């Protein structure tokens, strides 16, 4: 039985768009095919392969983007 990872949340600023998963800097052994994350229409989206949640913020450190 395969262990599941705890769900990761990645904060993304508008200057990092378009965002893809695996994110830049991810380990090669732990990767999957590149998937672009649609943060233009919604402030939060999850990767369909690994479940990592990408959240659009104004700045890194937890401040949510206000539209």
Steps between C-alpha positions, in 0.01 A plus 500: 500500500636839400530772763325828423672831552340770706346761274745782428394861446717720277457876505530661157525870411384646168859545380543119519211429261451285305567244774554132435534188709742357586620841609847621400760347730308178568697179529515309171436163667172629644360662186213436260413644158488881499151641557422871479292624793210731397534789748374767259134416564512390864730590793558135593541179300637150556725284286307209349800267543629559852236717668735787581292814551619823338367820655526845340616762754607866488832419664668196654424450866126436512333818376210399272454673165194721501328530162 
